[in-house]
């Protein structure tokens, strides 16, 4: 009990201190600066809008088109099309003011690695087409910060296996279109891109050995292998890709290769072109009851064999001419896009 006066004294001091603190918080002077953050935000928004307007004007001057988000009251620019425009490397600096940009089409322009340096701050970008540009391995290094990218088209660029290392961190990628110089070694950099749904390897130097790197990409729905050196042995690596809906194969495939497709029961489109298959090989396809389109020009298959396949797959349209789905051309300039049937 000897400490009771001391404890009472300390308690009184603390209570008095709390009352004084509350009084300070409630005083008129304490609230004077509370509206300042709002004013700062308004000023920042005005500056941002001015930057966007200047960027849009500059892009239009280059010959590009800009699409705005009409659902957003602020109507920010969300898409820019600079396809088919030459000499726009320097002009890409104007994109830096478009921080809300989601889609950028640079296909068939003469964009180089230097131009891509202006894109590294566009972290909202989801779709980027570099189709048939002058981009090389070094240019892809400028894309490493674009971790929201979902679609990247690189066909017709000078990117090689070495450049694909820069894609390893782009784990949001769902659609990837690779250039022709890519080999089996380059596919190793795709192992971690498990969100991929569409992968175009057409006309690359990929062989059977390279397909082992795709085994973990179980979300793949569309895979293009036409024009590659893939044959029967490589198709065993596709057996676990049971989500595949569209598969396009090179003509190197024979009856033995088709056997590996038996478990891909989600397939809706199968492109075989002119494979070296016989009626025996077609037996492996009769269980693919989800098939709706089959591209097949097989010289060794008789009319009877084709009729037997059609009977087993009554909902499937068998076409003897090759065809690409319109979705493959999503980012090509309007003049080159095929029309739907």
N, C-alpha and C positions, 0 to 999 in steps of 0.2 A: 504493500500500500504506500510505501515511501515514494514510489515513482508516480503516483497518481497525479500530483500537481503538474509534474513535467509533461505527462501525456496529455493532460487537459490543455496545457499551454500550446503544445504542438498541434493538437487538433484544432484549436482556435485559429492558429496561424494559417493552417491549410484551408479552413473554411473561409476565412477572410480573403485569402488569396484567390480561391475559386470564385467568390462573389465579385472581386475586382476584375477577374478575367472575363466573367460574364458581362459585367458592366461595360468593359471595353468593347466586347463583341457587339453589344447592342447599341453602342453610341452611334450617332449619325455619321461621324467622321470615318468610322470603320467601313461604311458601305459605299463610300464615294467612288472607289475604283472598280466596283463590281461589274459595270457595264463595259469596261474597257475591252475584255476578251471578245465581246460581240462586235465591237467596232473594228477590232483587229481582223476578225474573221471576215467581215464584210469587205474590208479593204483588200484582204488576200484574195477573196473570190473575184473582186473586180479586176485585180491584176491578172489572175488566171484567165478570166474571160477575155481580156485584151490580148493575152498571148495566143489563146485559141483562135480568135478572130484573125489575128495577123498570120498565123500559120495556115489557116484555111484559105485566106486570100493568096498566099504565096503558092500553095499547092495548086489552086485553080489556075494561077498564072503559068505554072509548068505544064498545064494541060490535064491535070488529074481531076478526079471527081471525089467528092466527099459525101458520106452518108451520115445523117444525124439520128440520134435516139429520140424519136418523136414521143415516146412514152414517158420520157423524163422531162419535167418542167424546164430544166436548164438546157435541154436539147444539145447535149455534148456530142461532138463528132466521134463516131464509133467505127467507121470504115473508110479507108482510102484506097483508091484504085489508080495506080501509076503504071499499069501494064502497057507495053508497046511503046513506051517513051524512052528515047535515047538520051544519054548524057545527063542523067538526073542525080548522079552521085552527090554533088554539092547541094542540090535542092533538098536532099533528105534531112538536112539539118533543121528544116522547118517542122519536121515531125516531132521534134523534141517538146514542142508546146502542146502536143495532143496526148496528154497522159491518160485519157480515157479510151484511147484507140484499142479496138478489139480485133480488127481485121485489116490486113495490109496485103495488097496484091502488087507485086513487082515483076510478075512473069513477063518474059520476052522483052524486058528492058535491058539496058547495058550496065546494070548496077554491078559494082565491084566490092571487094572487101572494105575499101575505104568508106564507101557509102553506108555499109552496115554498122559502122561504128556509131552512127547517129541513132541507132535503134536500141542501144543497150539500156536506156531508161524507160522504155515503153513496157513496163512490167504488167500492164493489163492486157497485153496482146495475146490473143488466143489462136488466131489463124494467120499464117505467113506463107505466101507463095514466092519462091525464088526460082520458079520454073524457067529454065533456059536463060539464066543470067550468067555473068562472068565471075560468080562467087567461087572461092577456093576454100581449102581447109582453114586458112587463117581467118577468113570471114566468119566462120561458124563460131569462133571464139567470142565474138561480140554478142552472141545470142545466149550465153550461159546464164544471164540474169533473168531471162524471160521464162520463168518457171511456170507460168500459167498457159504456155503454148499447148494447144491441143492438136493443131494441124500444122505440118511443116512439109512443103513440097520442094524437093531438091533435084528433081529430074532435069538433066540437061546442064547441070553445073559442072565445075571442075573439082568437085569434092571427091576425096578418096577415103580409103579406110582410116587414115590418120586423122581426118577431120571429124569422124564420127565420135571420137572420144569426147568432144564438146557437147554431145547430146546426152551423155550419161546422167546428168542432173535434171534433165527435162522430163521428169517422171509423170507429168500430166498429159504427155503426148498420147493421142488416140489415133491419129492418122499420120503416116509417114511415107513419103515417096522418095526413094533413093536414086542417086545418079548411077550411070552405067559403069563407072570405074570401080565400084565397090566389089570386094571379093569376100570369100569366107571369113577372112580375118576381121573384116570390118563388122560383121554381124555380131561378134562377141561383145561389142559396145552396146548392143540393144538388149542384152539379157535382163537388165533392170527396168526396162520400160514396160512393165506389166499391165499398164493401162491401154496399151495399143490394141485397137480394134481393126484397123486397116493398115496393111503393109504392102507396099508395091516394090517388088524386086525385079520387075520386068527388064529384060535386056542387060542385067548386071552380069558379072562374072562368077556368080554364086554357083557352087556345085553341091553334090550330095553332102559333103562334109560340113558345109556351112549351116545346113538346116538343123543341126544339133543345138545350135544357139537359140532356136525358136521354141524349143520344147517347153519352156516355162511361160511362154506368152499365151496363157490359156484363155485370155479374153479376146483373142483374135477372132474376128468374124469374116474378114475378107483378106485373102492372100493371093497376090499376083506373082507367079513364077514363070510366066511365058517368056521365051527368049533367053532363059538361063540354061546352064549345063546340068540341071537337076535331072536325074533319071530314077529308075525304080528304087534303088537302095536308099535314096534320100527320103522317100515318102514315108518310111517307117517312123521318122521323127514327127510326123504330123498326127500320128494315131491318138495322141492325148489331147489334141486341139478340138475337142468335141463341140465347141461353140461355133466352129466354122460354118458360115452360111454360103460364102462365095469363094470358089477356088478355081484358079486358072493355071493350067499346067503346060509345060513345054512338050513338043512332039516326041521327046526321047522316051516317053513312058510306054511300057508294054503291059501285057496281061498281068505279069508278076507285080508290077507297081500298083495296078488298080486294086489288088487284094488288100493293100494297106488302107484303102479308103472305106472299107466295109463298115467300120464303126463310126464314121462321121455322119450320123443320121440326121444332123441338123442342116446338112447341105441343101441349099435351094437352087444354086447355080453352079454348074461344073463346066469349065471350059477345057476341052481336050484337044481342040484343033485337029491336027492330022496325026494322031498317035499310031504307033505300030502295034495295034491291038486287033484281036480276033474276036469271034463270037464267044469264045471261052472267057475272055477278059470281061465282056459285058455282063457275065453272070454275077460278078462281084458288085455290080451297080444296082441290081434288082431289089436290094433291100433298102436303098436310099429313097424311101417313100416321100420324103419332104421335097425332093427335087422338083423344080418347076421349069427349069431351062437347062438343057444339055447341048453344048456345042461339040459336035462330033462329025468329023469327015474321015471315016475309016474305010480305006479302000479294000481291006481284007474282010470286011463284014458284009455278008449277003443281005439282000432285002428281007429274007426270012429272019435273020438275026436282029435286024432293026425292028421288025414288027414284033418279035418276041419281047424285046426290051420295052417297046411302047406299050405292049399289053401289060407288062409287069408294073409300069409306071404311067398309068393312064392320065395323071394330072400334069405330066411333064411334057414340055414342048421340045422336041428334038430338032435342032437346027444344024444344017451342014455348013453354014457359013459362019465365020468368026465374028464375034461382036464384043464390044466393050460397054459396060454399064455407063449410063450418063453421069453417075455420081463421080466417076473417075476424073472427069473433066471439070470438076467444080470450080477450080480457080483459074482456068484458062480464060484469056480474053474472050469477050462475048462473040466475036466473029468466028472463033474457032470451036465453039462449043456445039456439039451435035444436038439435034432436037430429039425429043422423045418420040417413040413410035405412036 
